[in-house]
Amino acid sequence: MSADSGATTVLRAYGVLAAILDNAVKDRRVNANPARGVNLPRKVGKRRVYLSHDQVQTLADSAGQNGTLVLFLAYAGLRRGEATALRIRDIDTLRRRVLVSENAVDVSGTIIVGTPKSHVTRSVPYPAFLSLPIAALCQGKDRDALLFGDGHSHMHLPHSLRGWFASAVRKSQAADPTFSRLTIRHATHGCEPRNLGRRECEGGAADARSRLRRDDARHVRGPVR
């Protein structure tokens, strides 16, 4: 067990115990909560890994029909569930913006649709080079259809070993030995993996200039979440 995971376990257990004792104080079972004010271990942040723009493109190419989703997650910075919950009515192709109002979370194979993590609807821009791929996904769909996937059913989280995303990562690693290990969660935060999915890309600045217009550079997102 790493030091960070050990600290996380202690902090979670402490939170449960402290909450129980807080209730005991309210019920006058005890005079004070002895768990408050104790010294707790600090979580040590993990080293963040960033993809270059070329690596993001390699990953998208390796993802086949899901390539636009990979690029959208990387450069728009949405969480995966927010992206897969987008409907045609949420897309403003003229202003190159999407309205994020729902989040589709895969819980043990069941899609639960709710509000975004922040519980706030927001408008998010996407870069110009995604205009045509996004427009292509909108073709033939009515305004209530989902943008990604078949338009009717929300996309499920791909299998961590046998799914399309894991396959795309393996292909990318075969083409580029420096390619980092990623999960679909990482993919949502662009050029830097976190919790893929928020937000300014490091590395590959020259690649970015060849790929993005100057006015689109501000839309590049990292870290990968």
Disulfide bonds with the S-S distance in Angstrom:
Cys191-Cys201 2.05
